Structures are given as structure tokens and as C-alpha cells.
Amino acid sequence: ADKKLIAGVKVFDLFQADILGEAKKSLALEVTLQPTQQTLTDKEIDAVATKIIAAVGKATGGVIRT
């Protein structure tokens, strides 16, 4: 993801239960984007979100819970 756009990241929820599977956790993250040159379109925000999800998955093995 474009790190220049990311102003902050924080975990705002952690859920652990047997229903998720052994040694698994569900984390909810808040990512704050702060563009400096122009307002992002919805399409640009979606593209950044997709890149962030892919980067987190690659780094941690995590997946989006469905």
C-alpha cells in the first residue's frame, strides 16, 4: 500500500473464541488515510484498501473473515 497516504493504524477490536479455530484471533483494524495532494475518489480508496488487505495477508497469513 502507499505508506505516504497512511496517517495511522490501530487495532480497535480483538476477538478470540474456539469457533474461530485453535490459536486464531479476529482483529479489527482502523486505517486512517490522509492524502496530501488531492481528495481520494471512492475508487482510489478501494484500491488502497485492497492493497492494505493484501499486504497484511502476506505479512501475517491473515484472511478476511466471511
MIMARVO-111306 format. One record per residue (C-alpha): residue number from 1; residue in one letter; x, y, z. Coordinates in Angstrom, 3 decimals, padded with zeros to 6 digits. Layout:
<pts>
<pt num="NUM" residuo="a" c1="X" c2="Y" c3="Z"/>
...
</pts>
This chain:
<pts>
<pt num="1" residuo="a" c1="000.000" c2="000.000" c3="000.000"/>
<pt num="2" residuo="d" c1="001.104" c2="003.602" c3="-000.426"/>
<pt num="3" residuo="k" c1="002.583" c2="004.336" c3="003.000"/>
<pt num="4" residuo="k" c1="002.573" c2="008.064" c3="002.280"/>
<pt num="5" residuo="l" c1="-001.247" c2="008.008" c3="002.418"/>
<pt num="6" residuo="i" c1="-001.446" c2="006.180" c3="005.757"/>
<pt num="7" residuo="a" c1="-001.557" c2="008.544" c3="008.725"/>
<pt num="8" residuo="g" c1="-002.309" c2="005.916" c3="011.360"/>
<pt num="9" residuo="v" c1="-003.286" c2="002.324" c3="012.108"/>
<pt num="10" residuo="k" c1="-004.795" c2="000.953" c3="015.293"/>
<pt num="11" residuo="v" c1="-006.428" c2="-002.233" c3="016.498"/>
<pt num="12" residuo="f" c1="-009.882" c2="-001.446" c3="017.841"/>
<pt num="13" residuo="d" c1="-011.221" c2="-004.948" c3="018.476"/>
<pt num="14" residuo="l" c1="-009.796" c2="-008.367" c3="019.323"/>
<pt num="15" residuo="f" c1="-011.959" c2="-011.480" c3="019.412"/>
<pt num="16" residuo="q" c1="-010.771" c2="-014.929" c3="020.458"/>
<pt num="17" residuo="a" c1="-013.028" c2="-017.969" c3="020.639"/>
<pt num="18" residuo="d" c1="-012.956" c2="-021.669" c3="019.870"/>
<pt num="19" residuo="i" c1="-015.371" c2="-021.051" c3="016.988"/>
<pt num="20" residuo="l" c1="-012.524" c2="-019.339" c3="015.061"/>
<pt num="21" residuo="g" c1="-010.236" c2="-022.327" c3="015.370"/>
<pt num="22" residuo="e" c1="-007.349" c2="-023.195" c3="017.609"/>
<pt num="23" residuo="a" c1="-004.844" c2="-020.363" c3="018.143"/>
<pt num="24" residuo="k" c1="-006.745" c2="-017.974" c3="015.858"/>
<pt num="25" residuo="k" c1="-007.811" c2="-014.407" c3="016.564"/>
<pt num="26" residuo="s" c1="-010.083" c2="-011.933" c3="014.849"/>
<pt num="27" residuo="l" c1="-008.685" c2="-008.400" c3="014.739"/>
<pt num="28" residuo="a" c1="-010.442" c2="-005.252" c3="013.564"/>
<pt num="29" residuo="l" c1="-008.131" c2="-002.520" c3="012.335"/>
<pt num="30" residuo="e" c1="-008.719" c2="001.150" c3="011.694"/>
<pt num="31" residuo="v" c1="-006.544" c2="002.671" c3="008.975"/>
<pt num="32" residuo="t" c1="-006.556" c2="006.456" c3="008.657"/>
<pt num="33" residuo="l" c1="-005.737" c2="007.768" c3="005.187"/>
<pt num="34" residuo="q" c1="-004.529" c2="011.337" c3="004.849"/>
<pt num="35" residuo="p" c1="-003.768" c2="012.345" c3="001.273"/>
<pt num="36" residuo="t" c1="-001.644" c2="015.461" c3="000.879"/>
<pt num="37" residuo="q" c1="-002.184" c2="016.345" c3="-002.768"/>
<pt num="38" residuo="q" c1="-005.848" c2="015.727" c3="-003.570"/>
<pt num="39" residuo="t" c1="-009.027" c2="014.206" c3="-002.226"/>
<pt num="40" residuo="l" c1="-009.215" c2="010.497" c3="-002.981"/>
<pt num="41" residuo="t" c1="-012.083" c2="009.120" c3="-005.023"/>
<pt num="42" residuo="d" c1="-014.050" c2="006.094" c3="-003.835"/>
<pt num="43" residuo="k" c1="-012.251" c2="004.026" c3="-006.477"/>
<pt num="44" residuo="e" c1="-008.835" c2="005.169" c3="-005.189"/>
<pt num="45" residuo="i" c1="-009.820" c2="004.408" c3="-001.587"/>
<pt num="46" residuo="d" c1="-010.988" c2="000.928" c3="-002.606"/>
<pt num="47" residuo="a" c1="-007.674" c2="000.335" c3="-004.396"/>
<pt num="48" residuo="v" c1="-005.680" c2="001.366" c3="-001.312"/>
<pt num="49" residuo="a" c1="-007.867" c2="-000.851" c3="000.901"/>
<pt num="50" residuo="t" c1="-007.267" c2="-003.816" c3="-001.411"/>
<pt num="51" residuo="k" c1="-003.500" c2="-003.227" c3="-001.238"/>
<pt num="52" residuo="i" c1="-003.586" c2="-002.953" c3="002.559"/>
<pt num="53" residuo="i" c1="-005.555" c2="-006.203" c3="002.876"/>
<pt num="54" residuo="a" c1="-003.107" c2="-007.987" c3="000.557"/>
<pt num="55" residuo="a" c1="-000.076" c2="-006.646" c3="002.465"/>
<pt num="56" residuo="v" c1="-001.495" c2="-007.697" c3="005.837"/>
<pt num="57" residuo="g" c1="-002.335" c2="-011.136" c3="004.446"/>
<pt num="58" residuo="k" c1="001.159" c2="-011.576" c3="003.031"/>
<pt num="59" residuo="a" c1="002.865" c2="-010.418" c3="006.228"/>
<pt num="60" residuo="t" c1="000.703" c2="-012.347" c3="008.700"/>
<pt num="61" residuo="g" c1="-001.112" c2="-015.095" c3="006.813"/>
<pt num="62" residuo="g" c1="-004.356" c2="-013.454" c3="007.915"/>
<pt num="63" residuo="v" c1="-007.511" c2="-013.530" c3="005.841"/>
<pt num="64" residuo="i" c1="-010.727" c2="-011.547" c3="005.740"/>
<pt num="65" residuo="r" c1="-013.354" c2="-013.315" c3="007.806"/>
<pt num="66" residuo="t" c1="-016.557" c2="-014.114" c3="005.944"/>
</pts>
